[in-house]
Amino acid sequence: MARIRAFENAAEEASRGGVSAFGAAAAAAEVRVRGPLHLSTGQEAVAAGVCANLAPTDLLTSTHRGHGHSIAKGASLERMMCELFGRANGTNRGKGGSMHIADFSVGMLGANGVVAAGIAIAVGAAHALRLRGERAVVACFFGDGAVNRGPFLEGLNWAAIHRLPVLFVCEDNRWSATTPTAAMTAGEGALARARGIGVDGLAVDGNDVFAVDAAAAALLSEVRAGGGPRFLHAVTYRIKGHVSVDAAAYRDGKEVARALENDPLALAAARLGETEVRRILDEAQAEVQRALQVAAAAPWPDRASAYADVQDTGAGRWLG
């Protein structure tokens, strides 16, 4: 959680053109994050609690707000920061940016700029695992807004019919872009909808990493035992705006203040010793500083690479 928070804070500053995190050399180079940046600040316990129960061979799909999931699954902070900076040694060679980070080496199949699109990808990956006879599982992260999209019904229905090894994780931060989710979601909510399709699960305080860990462990145990898909509804809060340059003036300040009182890092720190907490925070900050330095010095992609990994839709071939 500390690594995710430190990464998001540094990326947020870079997206706004800040330079204090980089130092004088980076300031002179005017380095900054390219493109939109959707932060998961305040939601760290969901990513950490779930991914603590995943093996390296397990797979994961994410959302447009996917930095935390990628880090928790084991992706390199240096390569991720390079990707945000659009550099050649980024996870996607500088082409994906914040919303499309993927790292197959750790089973991270990709963030996705389309709401709910990762659900269908996760279900397809789980079906592939079944056909191959592999014992791995898929963790599928999506937001509360995704439960109102078509892929939610289609994906959960397919997974339930075929008893696929998927853990669906609704990371409910209570806001769908700039609209409160409660104002646009009818019925009893995400878990009730999942159960209506035949996918059982648990609801959990998404700011309590220990509770998320326990719930995810229980559900994944059932999935690995062949019980079919399961659903985890983790209620958390999006501390920042929809994107890094969004001041979120549409939200009630009292609501945000209440959320800050339940900061997942502070809640976890209360159960650890002060010395241990300081060590963890310092190590995370140092790791992110190294990632910033690497990203600032990394090369830009070669112009010729613009034509690699591009599909020629006319002939249906991949170029590169």
C-alpha positions in Angstrom: 0.0 0.0 0.0 2.9 2.4 0.8 4.4 1.7 -2.6 1.1 2.4 -4.4 0.6 5.6 -2.5 4.1 6.9 -3.1 3.8 6.0 -6.8 0.5 7.8 -7.2 1.6 10.9 -5.4 4.7 11.2 -7.6 2.8 10.5 -10.8 0.1 13.1 -9.8 2.8 15.7 -9.3 4.4 14.8 -12.6 1.0 15.0 -14.5 0.6 18.6 -13.3 4.0 19.6 -14.4 5.5 19.6 -10.9 9.2 19.1 -10.7 10.1 19.0 -7.0 9.9 15.2 -7.0 12.5 15.0 -9.8 15.1 17.5 -8.9 16.9 20.2 -10.9 18.0 17.9 -13.7 14.5 16.7 -14.4 13.1 20.2 -14.2 15.5 21.3 -16.9 14.3 18.5 -19.1 10.6 19.4 -18.4 9.7 15.8 -17.9 6.1 15.0 -17.0 3.5 12.3 -17.4 1.9 12.2 -20.8 -1.9 11.8 -21.2 -4.7 11.3 -18.7 -3.9 10.0 -15.2 -6.5 8.3 -13.1 -5.3 7.9 -9.5 -6.2 5.1 -7.1 -5.2 7.1 -4.0 -7.2 5.9 -1.1 -8.1 2.6 -2.7 -4.8 0.8 -1.9 -6.2 -1.8 0.5 -8.3 -3.4 -2.2 -5.4 -4.0 -4.6 -3.0 -5.1 -1.9 -5.4 -7.3 0.0 -6.5 -9.2 -3.1 -3.2 -9.5 -4.8 -1.5 -10.8 -1.6 -3.4 -14.0 -2.3 -2.4 -14.3 -6.0 0.4 -16.5 -7.3 2.8 -15.2 -10.0 1.0 -17.5 -12.5 -2.4 -16.1 -11.7 -3.8 -13.5 -14.0 -5.3 -10.1 -13.5 -7.3 -7.5 -15.5 -7.7 -3.9 -14.4 -9.5 -0.6 -15.1 -8.4 2.8 -16.3 -7.5 3.4 -12.6 -5.0 0.5 -12.6 -1.6 1.6 -11.2 -2.3 0.0 -7.8 -3.4 -3.3 -9.2 -0.3 -3.5 -11.4 2.0 -2.7 -8.5 0.3 -5.1 -6.2 0.6 -7.9 -8.8 4.4 -7.3 -8.9 4.9 -5.0 -11.9 8.1 -3.0 -11.9 7.7 0.6 -10.6 10.6 1.7 -12.9 9.0 0.3 -16.0 5.6 1.6 -15.0 6.9 5.1 -14.5 8.8 5.0 -17.8 5.5 4.1 -19.4 3.7 7.0 -17.9 6.5 9.2 -19.2 6.2 7.7 -22.7 9.7 6.2 -22.7 10.9 3.3 -24.8 11.6 1.0 -21.9 8.1 1.4 -20.4 5.9 -1.7 -19.9 4.3 -1.0 -23.3 7.3 0.8 -24.9 5.8 4.1 -24.1 2.7 3.5 -26.2 0.1 2.6 -23.6 0.4 5.3 -21.0 -1.4 5.3 -17.7 -4.7 3.7 -18.9 -3.2 0.8 -20.8 -0.4 -0.5 -18.6 0.1 -4.3 -19.1 2.9 -6.6 -17.9 2.4 -10.2 -19.0 5.5 -11.3 -17.1 3.6 -10.9 -13.8 0.2 -11.9 -15.2 -1.1 -8.4 -15.5 -3.2 -8.6 -18.7 -3.8 -4.9 -18.9 -5.5 -1.8 -17.7 -8.4 -0.6 -19.9 -9.8 2.8 -20.8 -13.3 1.4 -21.4 -15.5 0.9 -18.4 -16.3 -2.8 -17.7 -14.2 -3.9 -20.7 -11.8 -5.9 -18.5 -14.6 -8.2 -17.4 -15.0 -9.9 -20.7 -11.2 -10.1 -21.1 -10.9 -11.8 -17.6 -13.7 -14.3 -18.4 -12.0 -15.1 -21.7 -8.7 -15.6 -20.0 -10.3 -17.8 -17.4 -12.0 -19.9 -20.1 -8.6 -20.3 -21.8 -7.1 -21.5 -18.5 -9.9 -24.1 -18.3 -9.3 -25.3 -21.8 -5.6 -25.6 -21.2 -6.1 -27.5 -18.0 -4.1 -24.9 -16.0 -4.7 -24.4 -12.3 -4.3 -20.6 -12.3 -7.1 -18.2 -11.5 -8.0 -14.7 -12.8 -8.7 -11.7 -10.6 -10.9 -9.2 -12.4 -11.0 -5.6 -11.0 -13.7 -3.1 -12.0 -15.4 -0.1 -10.5 -18.9 0.3 -9.2 -19.9 2.1 -12.4 -19.2 -1.1 -14.3 -22.1 -2.9 -12.8 -24.4 -0.8 -15.0 -22.7 -1.8 -18.2 -23.5 -4.8 -20.4 -20.2 -6.7 -20.0 -21.1 -7.1 -16.3 -24.1 -9.3 -17.1 -22.5 -11.0 -20.0 -19.3 -11.8 -18.2 -20.7 -13.0 -14.9 -23.3 -15.0 -16.7 -20.7 -16.8 -18.9 -18.4 -17.4 -15.9 -21.2 -18.8 -13.9 -22.5 -21.1 -16.6 -19.0 -22.6 -17.2 -17.9 -22.4 -13.5 -14.8 -20.5 -14.5 -11.9 -19.7 -12.1 -12.5 -16.0 -11.7 -12.7 -13.7 -8.7 -14.7 -10.6 -9.6 -13.6 -7.7 -7.5 -15.9 -4.6 -7.5 -13.7 -1.8 -6.2 -16.6 0.4 -5.1 -15.2 3.9 -4.6 -18.7 5.4 -4.7 -18.2 7.7 -7.6 -18.7 7.0 -11.3 -16.6 9.8 -12.8 -18.4 12.9 -11.5 -21.7 11.3 -10.5 -22.4 9.5 -7.1 -23.0 5.9 -7.9 -25.9 5.6 -5.5 -27.8 8.0 -7.7 -27.6 5.8 -10.8 -27.6 2.2 -9.5 -31.0 0.7 -8.7 -31.6 -2.2 -6.4 -29.5 -3.6 -3.6 -26.2 -3.1 -5.3 -23.3 -4.9 -6.9 -23.2 -8.1 -4.7 -27.0 -8.6 -5.0 -26.7 -8.4 -8.8 -23.9 -10.9 -8.8 -25.9 -13.3 -6.6 -28.9 -12.9 -9.0 -26.7 -14.3 -11.8 -25.5 -17.1 -9.5 -22.1 -15.8 -8.5 -21.9 -15.8 -4.7 -19.5 -13.6 -2.7 -18.7 -11.3 0.2 -18.9 -7.6 1.0 -16.0 -6.1 2.8 -14.7 -2.8 4.1 -12.3 -2.0 1.3 -10.2 0.3 3.5 -9.3 -2.5 5.9 -6.5 -4.4 4.2 -6.6 -7.2 6.7 -10.4 -7.7 6.1 -9.8 -7.6 2.3 -7.0 -10.1 2.6 -9.2 -12.5 4.7 -12.2 -12.2 2.4 -10.1 -12.6 -0.8 -8.3 -15.6 0.7 -11.6 -17.3 1.5 -13.1 -16.6 -1.9 -10.0 -17.6 -3.9 -9.8 -20.9 -1.9 -13.3 -21.7 -3.2 -12.4 -20.7 -6.8 -9.2 -22.8 -6.7 -11.2 -25.8 -5.4 -13.4 -25.7 -8.5 -16.3 -23.9 -7.0 -16.7 -21.5 -9.9 -16.5 -17.7 -9.9 -16.9 -15.7 -6.8 -17.5 -12.0 -6.1 -15.9 -9.5 -3.7 -17.6 -6.2 -3.1 -15.0 -3.9 -1.5 -16.3 -0.5 -0.5 -13.7 2.2 -0.5 -13.4 5.8 -1.5 -11.7 7.7 -4.3 -9.8 10.5 -2.5 -8.7 12.3 -5.6 -10.8 13.6 -8.5 -11.7 11.5 -11.5 -8.3 12.5 -13.2 -5.3 14.1 -11.7 -6.2 17.6 -12.8 -9.8 17.3 -11.6 -10.3 19.3 -8.4 -13.5 17.4 -7.7 -15.4 20.6 -6.7 -18.6 18.6 -7.3 -18.1 16.7 -4.1 -19.1 17.7 -0.5 -16.0 18.6 1.4 -17.4 17.0 4.6 -17.7 13.7 2.7 -14.1 13.8 1.7 -13.0 14.7 5.2 -14.9 11.7 6.6 -13.2 9.5 4.0 -9.8 10.8 5.0 -10.4 9.6 8.5 -10.5 6.1 7.1 -7.3 6.3 5.2 -6.3 2.6 4.5 -2.6 3.3 5.2 -3.4 4.9 8.6 -5.7 2.1 9.6 -3.1 -0.5 8.8 -0.3 1.6 10.5 -2.3 1.6 13.7 -1.8 -2.2 13.9 2.0 -2.0 13.3 4.8 -0.5 15.3 5.9 3.1 14.6 9.4 2.0 13.7 8.1 -0.6 11.2 5.7 1.9 9.6 8.5 4.4 9.1 10.7 1.8 7.6 8.0 0.8 5.1 7.2 4.3 4.1 10.8 5.3 3.7 11.6 2.3 1.6 8.6 2.9 -0.6 9.5 6.5 -1.1 13.1 5.6 -2.0 11.9 3.1 -4.5 9.6 5.6 -6.2 12.4 8.2 -6.3 14.6 5.7 -8.1 11.8 5.1 -10.6 11.4 8.8 -11.3 15.1 9.1 -11.9 15.1 6.2 -14.3 12.1 7.5 -16.1 13.6 11.0 -16.4 16.8 9.6 -18.0 15.2 6.9 -20.2 15.2 7.2 -24.0 12.3 8.2 -26.1 10.9 5.6 -28.5 12.5 5.5 -31.9 10.3 7.0 -34.6 10.3 3.7 -36.6 8.7 1.9 -33.6 5.5 3.8 -34.2 4.7 1.3 -36.9 5.5 -1.8 -34.8 2.7 -3.6 -32.9 0.1 -2.0 -35.2 -2.7 -4.1 -36.8 -3.1 -3.7 -40.6 -6.9 -4.0 -40.4 -7.2 -4.3 -44.2 -5.2 -7.5 -44.4 -5.8 -8.6 -40.8 -2.1 -8.8 -40.1 0.1 -7.5 -37.3 3.0 -5.3 -38.4 6.4 -5.1 -36.7 
